[in-house]
Amino acid sequence: MSQAGDTAASREQVLERLRSGSRFVLATHENLDGDALGSLVAMQALLSGLGKDSEMFIPASEFPLPHEYALFSLDGLIQVPPADIAERTVVFLDCGNIDRNPAGVLQDGAHLLNIDHHHDNTRFGTLNHVVATASCTAEIVWDLMNGLSFTPTREIAEALYIGLITDTGRFMYENTGPRAHQMAAQLLEVGVDVQGIYRCLYEEMPYAKIKLLALALSHIQRFNNGELTLVSLSAEDFQSTQAQSSHSEGIIDHLRAIEGTKVAALVRELTAPERRGQRKVSLRATDDDVDVSVIARAQGGGGHRRAAGFSTTAEVGELISRLGREIDAQLHERSKTDPEPTLA
């Protein structure tokens, strides 16, 4: 069967499970972003609207949420897995790898529905509906909603719209296709407050976030003749600016926009006491010349061809060397024994 045929078949199977199931628990990946939250909130409201017993799991470690997502209603939120997990269908949304969900007990659900758009999804579910051509997981939830002939509320429409615009970079990324605009048109007809959502997501920023951005821009380094543009943020950087870890969101877009950059990298030291010594590495490619998901997967992470990430305990210097070699190998088909990357 073709990939399109496989996707059509899995869609029908998911629709049948959503229709016939009575009890659900929803989950997504750690370090929540707009698509993860939007898909989660929309699916929770959809299942509740269908009269299902549904709960939405987000662990306490994810709070407080980034300020831009304060507009989300979190009805049905639970912060510990339900005691009756073995009797519930677990729906994983926007989660390419089950290891990216902090609650391992969720794997003990009666059924595992894996709904995602990451091309490197590990297909960990008992039923996998992975649509790599979708712009975001919210687009897949929107498609399922239409398959169920469910009329979205404004809450659902706005949650899906947030997932859509954040994962497509406000319709500017290469994953933006015709269906993304069709989806937006339908959601706008429901009454999405476009200006209000824009202000919440991209304006009214905390001053600490601006201070962190200014500091990050002063830390820019370029390697491999400018092909790698990188910023490293330490725990002290967050402390000196009084910024939260979520305030680093968006910094990498400035790095990606620098002329000559092939890969932008943001390395940030994690500040939570239980994660001291770890660093989160976010990668963005400017075109298809470098597949950053390959680099991330080699380090236990994953993502998309042009947007990926991983966590590591490696020191910054070691990371720079590794990234430089792997980018160079993809761009120039050289061996990984080439000289170390040099400052541009």
Secondary structure by P-SEA (a helix, b strand, c coil): ccaaaaaaaaaaaaaaaaaccccbbbbbbccccaaaaaaaaaaaaaaaaaccbbbbbbcccccccccccccccccccccccccccccbbbbbccccccccccccccccccbbbbbcccccccccccccccccccccaaaaaaaaaaaacccccaaaaaaaaaaaaaaacccccccccaaaaaaaaaaaaaccaaaaaaaaccccccaaaaaaaaaaaaacccccccccccccccaaaaaaaccccccccaaaaaaaacccccbbbbbbcccccccccbbbbbbbbccccccaaaaaaaaccccccccccccccccaaaaaaaaaaaaaaaaccccccccccccc
